[in-house]
Amino acid sequence: MQRYIKLYITLLPLMLIAASACKKPNVAVDEADEIISPTTGTRSQLTLDSIFLYAKQVYLWNDVLPGYAEFNPRQKYAGVGSDITTFRKELFDISQLKINPATGQPYELPVYFENPKYSNLQVGKNIPGSTAGVTKPNTAVLASTIIANANATVAYLALASFPSLNNSKAALDQVFSEFAAANPKVMVIDLRSNGGGYLETAEYVADLIVPASLNGKVMYSEVFNPSMQNGSAKILKHQPYLDANGKTTIYSGRMATMADVDYTIAGNTYKFNKKGNLQTIQAVYFIVSGNTASASEMLISSLKPYFEVKLIGEKTYGKPVGFFGINIDQYSVYLSSFLIQNANGWSDYFTGMPPDVAVKGTDNPVLGDPAESCLSAALQLINRTTKQSINLTGTTAKMITVKNDLSQPVAKESIMFENRLRLRKQ
């Protein structure tokens, strides 16, 4: 008969466990834990256990997960297929348990066959500071232009993704310095192919847009589940805490773990901190599509309480959740871990943000061209709103043609990745 222990699976040593029957390394028993799992099993069985047990404590909607014995991952997924197929099937089933009352369907209703809308599992280790799991190409700025005449000045910016800030800061600073010299009152930000990336980079863009008068105002908050907020997600002590550069940190005289992180709302509320010299923006118009997701939607949401915000194009993807990577054996698991809320507490765009002006753009637009259908619609809307005449000729633009099929669904590699989790104060 199998022995059971109150606790969890120690994950990093799994790399050393043989594929045949094995035994978990000894760990201290925490009597506060109520989760039980077998202490022996194959490498595959232990990984199945680990995926469920992490979800039980870390998953945003962990309130609907049954106990380990009821879920019984080893029996439930015996003979499903290859290891990776089996693990992804388990993650999918977990992701379908929480129902959105507004739609009567799971929050993670798949966009395509048995792939959760948000959570995902990848082969390879998650390393903070790497580009794993972040939208490609690894560039931020695709195109920028100033559209101007005597009555109105419009700054246009197309952003491909939000790669790490180290890889994007110089290009963003240069573009916004050029914008500041033109004193535009309106910005058009083209996010139609932007599936997200690092929140830190999207936040930096927001800080470049806003005036200094918004310094200290709430931009957005990351809201974890109650177990995470109150520090009872003990399983995270088996995930080492690494800083944004992938380095370990000393905490209370020992190596810090992810269980030492401050997951409270107060500890994960980000506020505006003005960057750059642009001070004149009063309204922001976003060009969007079904590929606009995650950190892109966070940028839109965070500006809504403070600016006139309009959307042009097609309904966005709908991804108000984010992740941090969890290493399980040779896999990285990205469980939906926190909800993004703006200063008004709004986060209800799970089915996407509808456009104010619906426009079906082309698959390969010339970005920054005022005659391009989506930008043209944005300029017409600005014209009606501001009652000013926009000159659609004589622009000073840096334009490129993007070879990107915008009709395709958002790639699963496109995630809202948080690499700035902070340790609790000692």
TARA-V492725 format. One record per pair of residues at least 24 apart in sequence whose ideal C-beta (glycine too) atoms are under 6 Angstrom apart, sorted by sequence separation. I is the first residue (numbers start at 1). GAP is how many residues later the second one is. D is the distance in whole Angstrom. If there is no record, write none. Layout:
i gap d
I GAP D
I GAP D
This chain:
i gap d
19 24 5
92 24 6
95 24 5
155 24 4
283 24 6
289 24 5
290 24 6
292 24 4
293 24 4
357 24 6
48 25 4
138 25 5
283 25 4
284 25 5
285 25 5
286 25 5
287 25 5
288 25 5
289 25 5
294 25 5
7 26 5
17 26 5
48 26 6
135 26 4
287 26 5
293 26 4
6 27 5
290 27 6
320 27 5
91 28 6
140 28 4
288 28 5
45 29 5
48 29 6
138 29 6
153 29 5
155 29 4
320 29 6
368 29 5
6 30 6
91 30 5
141 30 5
154 30 6
37 31 5
140 31 6
144 31 5
153 31 4
318 31 5
368 31 4
4 32 5
36 32 6
140 32 6
154 32 5
155 32 5
156 32 5
157 32 5
158 32 4
176 32 5
318 32 5
35 33 6
64 33 5
88 33 5
161 33 6
168 33 5
318 33 5
366 33 6
5 34 5
64 34 5
87 34 6
141 34 6
163 34 6
164 34 5
229 34 5
318 34 4
159 35 5
162 35 3
165 35 5
228 35 4
229 35 5
317 35 6
366 35 5
367 35 6
2 36 5
3 36 5
146 36 5
161 36 5
162 36 5
165 36 5
316 36 5
9 37 6
61 37 4
305 37 6
315 37 4
316 37 4
305 38 4
11 39 6
44 39 5
51 39 5
55 39 5
162 39 4
165 39 6
224 39 4
305 39 5
315 39 5
364 39 6
9 40 5
162 40 5
302 40 5
9 41 4
301 41 5
48 42 6
223 42 6
298 42 5
313 42 5
363 42 5
312 43 6
363 43 5
221 44 5
311 44 4
363 44 6
8 45 5
311 45 5
312 45 5
222 46 4
310 46 5
313 46 5
312 47 6
221 48 4
220 50 6
219 51 5
219 52 6
218 53 6
219 53 5
216 55 6
217 55 5
215 57 6
214 58 4
215 59 5
135 60 5
135 61 6
313 61 5
135 62 5
210 62 5
212 62 4
312 62 6
134 63 5
312 65 5
207 66 6
312 66 5
203 67 6
207 67 6
208 67 5
207 68 4
208 68 5
211 68 5
209 72 6
334 81 6
220 82 5
219 83 5
287 87 5
323 92 6
202 93 4
206 93 6
285 93 5
317 93 5
187 94 5
322 94 4
324 94 5
185 95 6
191 95 6
192 95 5
192 96 6
195 96 6
199 96 5
202 96 6
206 96 6
322 96 5
180 97 4
183 97 5
185 97 5
186 97 5
187 97 5
188 97 5
189 97 5
190 97 4
191 97 6
192 97 4
196 97 5
202 97 5
180 98 4
193 98 5
194 98 6
195 98 5
196 98 3
197 98 5
179 99 5
196 99 4
176 100 5
196 100 6
191 101 5
176 102 5
194 102 4
191 105 4
128 114 5
224 114 5
129 115 5
223 115 6
291 115 6
128 116 6
129 116 5
222 116 4
223 116 4
129 117 5
289 117 5
293 117 5
128 118 5
223 118 6
127 119 5
291 119 5
220 120 6
221 120 5
192 121 6
295 121 5
220 122 5
294 122 4
218 125 4
162 133 5
261 160 5
262 160 6
261 162 6
262 162 4
62 163 5
260 163 5
60 165 6
256 167 6
57 170 5
251 172 6
252 174 6
58 175 6
244 175 5
57 176 4
57 178 5
54 181 6
188 190 5
186 196 6
126 199 3
33 201 6
126 201 6
125 202 5
118 203 5
30 204 5
126 206 4
158 209 4
121 210 6
122 210 5
193 211 5
121 212 5
156 212 6
193 213 6
120 214 5
192 214 6
195 215 5
119 216 5
119 217 5
118 218 5
196 218 5
195 219 3
198 219 6
199 219 5
196 220 5
200 220 6
145 223 4
147 223 6
143 224 4
142 225 6
143 225 4
8 227 4
11 227 5
10 228 5
152 236 4
151 237 4
151 238 5
152 238 5
149 242 3
107 243 6
147 248 5
100 250 6
145 250 6
146 250 5
145 252 3
144 254 5
143 255 6
143 256 5
143 257 5
54 272 6
59 276 5
60 276 5
58 277 5
60 277 6
50 278 5
58 279 6
135 279 5
55 280 6
133 280 6
47 281 6
47 282 5
133 282 5
134 283 6
133 284 6
128 291 5
120 292 5
111 298 5
14 315 4
11 317 5
